[in-house]
Amino acid sequence: MPDTAAVRPRIQGGRRTVSCRLFATPKGFAIPRMTVVYKIPEPLFGHMTDWQDRIVGDRMTVDSEFASRIDNSQFTRQEWGLIMTAASFEIENPDDGAAAEIVANTDELRGMMPEIEKVADMDPMGGNPRDDPGSDGGFLDSILGALGLGNDGGGRVGVDEEKLTAAEALVAEYAEELQAHLESEGRWDEIRSIAAEE
């Protein structure tokens, strides 16, 4: 019989683990089963809550459906990717069926705007961004800035407030679409109940 492997993901005690049972029977000789458990690293921007773990597939569906909305906005898909990197989502009033809603937390978006501006300024042939004497940091600097870990000294690029407002509005619209999707799939009550227990 060929080698067989079973992989069963689980979350236990706050640890994200995967348990793998491996066994083989070459030439009729059975090798005892064994379980390998390892910790999955948390995402770069913090751990996902249980309710967020449950909607990964739903997020992928909404991302696909929302793509046309991005194409009709002032942002490119590359810019939108950076915007979403700096955004997070929460469920307010999860224990109240009438008031519960998914809201976007865009507190870190302002720190990401300089990098978004670089993407916007990149020439159509894929070359380097136009020279910006006020910007001396790279992508990592923008990430650190979004997390509140960057250097707040001189040289920081001013934020385009109108573009920031547009980005925040688009993220809020995405949150509404995500909730509408969960409701249409009959999963909203399940997800908000999980959030209420966290």
ABEGO torsion letter per residue (X at the ends): XBBBBBBBBBBBGGBBBBBBBBBBBBGGBBBBBBBBBBBBBBBAAEBBBAAAAAAAAAAAAAAAAAAAAAAABABBAAAAAAAAAABBBBBBGAABAAABBBBBBAAAAAAAAAAAAAAAABBAAGBBBBBBAABABBAAAAAAAAAGABBABBGBBBBBAAAAAAAAAAAAAAAAAAAAAAAAAGAAAAAAAAAAAX
